[in-house]
């Protein structure tokens, strides 16, 4: 990863928006930090990043923000031609999003250009069948639960192979968790499917569930070609160097654009219109993604090298982006939430009481202000690990556990037998309480948060050492479920319109591909099974909030704040930009310029 940590994704799981999110837009893996799901320069006052301060009183209120913040235009108002230049932190480590090396928010964004998605999200997060890919999607039975997807007969992979039930069946076999050799980052929802079979023909897909799952539509948000997921070897290696056709040499697409050039060394990916595309003709001549360090984003935008970029909570980005004559700032509500994750398998945090003391020592409000106020975004704490503020079902369960109380943190440690040493840090049995806080290089936001955490924990007698590691290695060598080479870290998860099922793999089971803390409450398995199977919305909310109370008590993911999306964009760009849900099924063929 270049200047920041990478975000993650999952099919029904959470997206990692690392920046160090709400972990699931799609399927996530190393996401959302997953939006880890950041900030820069030292925030000694807690309000600036990159040396620039703004008046928090000018921040937009959450009520003023809309779910979709981009400028919308009809296709008739979008000119034909042009190039869209967009940044990524890094090119995909593997173009198979469910592979353990992939699944960031950037990876997911790229996949929406060339993978078919059978559902389309509206601004409010509701979904409907995307007619480009499906003529109909219906829940045809409840006992057992069955779903019928009728694929648009014109839909083909760019090599001419029809998109068919074979692709659905192969994706199911790879992601249902039955064969451990596939080892996907998450099996959410797919694990409840019993079979995928053909109906009247190969474009008629019948999905039968062994267990009822209310979020069944989430698995239709991205389907892979059969050859790319048919075997564990193909799953892990076929798309390691790009989204290849069955020949392993040419690129393939099942959407409006196709990858036409991939400079892995220079980290540049060029997409051009898919000549086999059957839908509305794409407006742009090409879409170019290039890896740009977080520190270089704003200047690249100011120099007209980029046409849109996420400010990532940087005040310097905010100021620099506004210096472009043909640029503007767009905002929307977000699905990203930032958090501090604790490694429950490490020696220092194996005791939940120590985790609780660490959480209690954090001034979450100050951390939120440090990131959000400089870019004039509303400051709101996150007090639920399932729902975001504003979502139906959101309740505050975290304040009692994560309420800022330095003396209270000290009392917890002293009750556990810790005593202050001559350096004013707690120790027990001759061992000082030392926490290694791992962050990626070239990420000022993460550095600012880490510094503030270090100061706040020191006041409670907990010694925090900041370990800055190469960004490219952050989610491949350190923040992984294989190595867990950290005590504490900071990133974000990026969520989806399916908040209940998508969060499961982050917290359960302990060895899930997204459970970075490595610990869980074993009762959560039955709890999630019940919540996923509950079709009554109100009853499901009650079950989900009961789960959230247990998650809060685990003290492995300390929620900080939800982050609105704030973008710098070229002022003639339309149908692309900040969006809470609608952008998760973006119609790339409609993206372009009005002049």
N, C-alpha and C positions, 0 to 999 in steps of 0.2 A: 504494500500500500504506500502511496506517496504521502503527502502531507497529513494524513490523519488516519484514524483507524477505519476499518471498513464496516459497512452495515450488513445486516443479515436478513435472510428470508426463509419462509416455509410455506408449504402448500396450504396447510390449515394451521400451521404453526405461526410463529412470529418472525418478523423480519428484523434482522439485526442492522441497526443503523449506527454502527460503531463510529464513533468519532472519538472517540475517546482520546435498533432499536429498538419502537414498540414492536417488538419483535414480532409480526407476521403480516405480511402483505400477501405473501404467497407462501412459500415454504422457506424457512430460513435456516441458516447455519451459522457460520462464524459471524449477525445482523444485526438489526436492527437495530448490532449492538446496536443488532442488531440493530438502529439509528444510533449505537452507542454512540443504538442508537445506540460540548466542547468549547473551549475558550482560550484566550491568549494573554501574553504579558502578565506581569504580576498584579493581582487584585488586592492590594493591601487594604484598599478602602471597600473592597467587595462590590464595586459598581462599574469597574472599567475593564475593558479587554483591549489589548493592543494600544494602551496609552490614551484612549479617547473616552471621555465621559459624556453622558447625556442626562437630561433631567427625567427621572422616572415618572414624573407627573404627566409627561407628554406621551406616555405609553398608550397604545391603543387598548381598549378594553376587549375582553374575550367576546362580549356580546356584539361588538362591532364587526368582528371577523366573520367571514362566510366560509362554508366548507370548501368551495372552489374559488380561488383568487385570481386565476388567469383571465386574460381578455378573451372572450368568446367571439367567434365570427362564423357565419355560414360559409359553406364551401365556395359559394359564388363570389364571396368577398375576399377569398384567399387567392393570391396570384400563383400562376404556375411557375415552378422553378425556384432556384435559390438553394443555399446551403445553411444548415443549422449546425452550429458548433457548440458542443456541450462537454462539460468536464466529468471525469470520474476520478476516484482516488487511485484506482489501479484497474488494469484489465482483469478479467476473471481468471482465477487460478485454475478453474475448471469450469467449462461452460455448462456442465450438468449441475444445476442449482442445489440438488439434494446431496451432492458429494460433500464429504467433510471439509474439503478445502474451499468450498464456495458458499453461495447463498447470501451474499451481502445485498444491501439495498441497490447498489450500483449494478450488481449482477442481475438482480431482478428487473431493473429498469431496462437493461439491454435485452433481456429475454422477451419482454413484451413487444419488441419489434419483430421478432422472427418466430416465436412460438404461438400456436393458436390458443385463444382463450374463448371458451364457449359461453361465458357470461360477461355482461357489461354492467358496471356499477353506475348508479345515478349519483347526483351530488350528495344525497342524504345517506348513501351507503346501501340502499336497496339495489337489487339486481334483477336483470331480465336476460333472456336468451339473446345472444349476439347473432343477428341474422346472417352475418358473414360466415359464421361457422356452424350454426345450428338453426334448423327450421323450427324446432320446438324442444323444450326441456320440461318434462312433467314428472311430478311425484305420482306414480301410478298405483302405489299400494302402501299400506302401513303395517301389515302383518303377514309376511315380512315386508319391511320397507323396500320398495323398488322404485327406481328412477329410470326413465326412458329418455335418451338423448338421440334425436334424429339429426344426423350430420348433414349440413348443406352438401348436396351431391356434387357441387362445383368445387368443393374444397379439396385441394391437393397439395402435397409437398412439392417444392419447386423442381424436384427431379421427375415429376409426373406421377408419383405414387399417390393414390387416393388416401386421404385421411380417413381412417376406418376404425372399426372395433378392435382391430389388432393392436393399434396404438394405445387405446384405452386399457386393454388387457395386459399389455406389457408394462405400462406405467403402474398398474395395480400390482402386478407381481413383484415389481421392484420396490414399491413403497409401502407394502402392507406389513412388513416386519416379520414375515414368516421365514424367509431365508436370510440368516444373519450375514451371509457373504455380501449382500448388497449394502448393508450398514448405512441406510439413509440418515440424514440429520434428524428427521422427524417422520413419524408414521401416522400423525393425527388424521382422523377420519378414515383414511384408507384402511387402517387396521380393523375398522368395523365393517368393511365390505366383505361379503362372502364370495361373490363371483361377478365376473364381467363377461357377458356373452352377447352374441349377435341375435337380433330379433328377426324382422322380415328379410333383412339383407345386411351387408357388411357396413352400411352407413346407419344402421339402426342399433343403438347400443343399449342393452338392458343391464343395469347395475342393481344387484340384489345385496342387501345388507344383512349381516348376521346379527348386528346390534343396531337398534334405531339410533340415528345421529341427526340432531337438529341442524347441524351445519353442513349437511351433505353437499350443498352447492359449492362449497369452498374447493373441492377437489377438481372442479371443472375449470379452474382459473388458469390451467396450463397443462398441456398434454404433450408428451414426447413421442417422437417417431419410434416405431417398434425396434428398429435395428440399434438405436442408441441406448436401450435399456433392457434388451432381451436377456442378457446374462450379466452376472456380477462383473466380469471383466469389461464388458461393453459399458456398463453403468459407470465404472470408475475411470476408464481410459479412452473410450471412443470419442468423447468430446473434450478431452484434456487440452487439445490445441485449437479448438474451435467447433462450431456446430456443423458437423460434417454429414454429408449424405452417406448412403450405405457403402459407397465406394471408398470412403475414408479419405478422399482427396478434395472433393468439391464441397463448397458450403451449401447448406440447405436452409429453407425457410418454409413456414406454413402461415406466413402473415404478409403484410403489405411491403415490407422491406427485407432485403437479404444482405448478409455480410459479404462485401465484395473485396475487402482488403483488410488484413490484420497484421500490423507491425508489432509483434510481441516485444521486440527490443525497445522500440520507441513508444510503446503503449498507445498506439493509435488504431482505432477501429472505424472503418468507413462502411456505411450502409447505403445501398442504392435501391431503387424500386425493384421489387420482385417481378420478373417478366412473366411468371406463371400466376400472378395474383389475379383473382377473379372479381374482386370488389371494386369500390370507387378508386380511381387512379390516384396514387400518392401525389401530393402537391409539390413536395421538395425534390430536387435533383439528388441530393445526398444529405445524410446526417453523419457527422463526424464526431466521435467521442475520443477525447485525448486525456491521458492522465496528467493532472495538474496538482501541484502541491497545494494544500490548504492555504499556505502563506502567499501563494501566487495567484489565487483565484481572482481577487478583486482587481488587481492590476491587469490581469489578462482580459477581464471584462472591460475595464476602462480603455484598454488598447484595441478594443473591438476584435480580440482573438476568440472571445466567447460571446454567445448570444443570450445565455441565461445561466444563472448559477445560484445555488443555495448559499446564503450568507453564513450559515453554520454558527450563528450567534456571535459573530465578530463585529465589534464596533468599528474597527478599521475597515473591514469589508463594507460596512454600511455607509461610511463616509466616502470611501473611494468609489463605490458603485454609483453614488449620486453625482459624481464628477463627470460622468459621460453625458454628452449633449443629447444623444438619442437613446438614453437609458431611463428606466424608471424602477421603482420598488413595488412589488406585488406581495400580498400576504394572504394567508388562509389559516383556518384552524388546522391543527396537525394531529398526526397519529403517533408522533415520536415522543417517547418519554425517556428521560435521562435518569440514571441510577448509579449507585455504587454497589458492586457485586463483591461478596466475600466468599473466599474459598473455604467451604466447610470441611474439606479434607486436609487442610494445612494444620500444622501443630498449633498455631496461635488461635485459629478460629474453629477448632473442633468442638469447643465448648460454646453452647448457644448463649450462655450468660456473658461471655466475653464479646460475642457478636452484638448482643443487646447493649452492652456498655459502649461499644464503638458507635453504634447507631445513635444512642442517646446523646453522645458528645457532639454530634453534627448539628450545626445550625443550617437546616435545609433552606430556610427562607433566605439567608444570606447567599447561599450557593446559587439559588434560583435568580436572585437579583443580579448577581455577578454576570450571569449569562444573558438574561433577558432584557434588563433595563438598558444596557448600552445600545441595543437595536430597537428600542422602544416597543418591545413586545409585552403583552400583559403578563404579570407575575402571578402564577398560581401554583400551589404545591400539589403534588400527587399523593393521595392517601388511599389508593386502592391499586392492586396489582392485576386486576382483571379488567375493570372498566376505567375509561378516562373521564375527567370532568365533562359534563354535558351529555354523556352517553346514558341511555336509560339503564338504570341499575346501579349507578355510581353511589357508593356510600363511603364514608370516612371510617376506616378501620386502623389507620396507621398512626394517627396523632398520639394515642396513648402509648404506643410502643416506641415511636420514633420522635417523640416530643423532645425538643432541645433542653437539656438539663445537665450541665457540666458536673454539678455536685451529685446529681443522681447517678451519673455514669461512674463516678468515683465510689459511691456507696455500693453499687453492684459489684465492682471489682473487689472491694474490701470484704464484702460478704462472702466472696469466693476465696478468700485467703490471700489476696494480693496486698503488698505493702509498698509504700513509696521508698525509693532508694535515694542516695545522695544527689542524683541527677534529676530528681523530681519525676521519675518514671516508675510505674508500678512493676514489681517483680514478684515471683513466687517460686519457692524452692531454688533460689539462686539464679533463676532465669528471668531476664527482663522481658517485658511485654513489647516486642518489636514487630511492627507490621510493615511488610514490603508492598508498597503501592506501585503497581506497574502501569505505565502509560506509554503511548506511542510517541516517537519523535516527530518533529515538525508539526506539532499540534498545540498551539498556544492555549486553546480553550482547556484541553486536558491538563496542561501544565498549571494553569490558573486554579482549576478545581483541586488538583492534587496539593498545591501549595496551601490553599485555604483549609483543606481537610487536615493537612499536616499541622497547621496552627491550632485548629480547633481540638484535635486529638491531644496535642501536647498540653493544652490547658486542663485536660482530664487525666493526664499522667500516662498517656499512651504514645509511645515513640513510633513515628511513621517515617520510613525512609522511602524516598521517591526513586524508582528505578525506571529510567527512560530507555526504552528499547527501540530498535529499528521498526519503523512503521510497517514495512513489508513483512516483518516476522510477528507482529503483534497478535494476529488471529490465527497464525499458522504454527507458531512455536511456543507462545506463552499462554494466551487465553484460548485454550483448547480443552476439550473433555478428555484428551489423552494425556496431556502433560500437566495441566493446571499449575503452571509455573508462575504463581502469584499468590499473594495473601488477599490483596484488595485491588480493585481496578474500577475504571469509570468508562462507560460507553452508553449506548441507548438501544432500545428496542423500538421497532416501528410496527404498529399494529395493522390489523385488517378489519373489515366489516364483520368478522366472526371472532369476537373477543374471547369467548369461552373455550372453544376447542383449540384455538390457536395458541393459547398460553400453556396448554398442558405440558408440552415437551420441554418447556423451560424449567419446570419444577418437578415433573414426574415422568418416568422413574429416575432414580439417582444416576443411572448410567445413560440417560437420554443424550442424544447428540447435541442438545441445546442446554443441558443442565450443567452450566459451568461451575456452580458451587459444589456439585457432587454429593449433595445430601438431599433428603426429602422426608416427608411424613408418609409412611406406608399406607395410611388410611386414605390418602388422596386418590389412589387408583380407583377405589369404589366410588368415591365422591365424584370424580370426573365422569366415570361411566354413567352414573345417575344423571348428572347435569347434561351430558351430551345426548342422552336418550329422552330428555324431557322436552316435549313439544309445546307445552303451555308456557308462554313467555314469562308470565309473572312467577310461576313456580320455578322456572329455570333461573331467574334472577335470584331468588332466595337461595337456591342450591349453589349458585356461583359465588354469592357473597359469603356463604358458609365456608367455601373453599378459600376465599380471600383471607378470611380471618386466620386460617391455618397457615397460609403463606406468609402473612405478616409475622406470625409467631415464630416462623423458621428463622427469620432475620438473616436471610442469605442474599436477598435483593432489597436494597434500601431505596425506595422510590424517592426521587428528588422533585422533578417538575415535568409537566407536559410542555412541549416546545412548539409554538406555532411555526408554520413554514413562512420564511421570508426570503424572497428571491430578488435578485437584480435581473432585469430582462430588457432586451432591445424593444423599443416602444412600438415597433410594427409587428412583433411576433404575436401570434394568436394561437389559441387552443393548446397552449403548453405553458406550464408554470406551476405555482404552488397549488396543491389540491389535497384535501384530506382523504377522499375515497375515489372520486371520479378518475383521477390520474392512475389508479391501479388497474384500469382497463383502457388505457389511452388509445384513441383512434389516431394512430400516427399518420394515416393517410390524409387527415384533416389539418395537421399541423403545418404552419407556414407563415407567410408574411402578407400583410395587406398592401404593401407597395415595395 
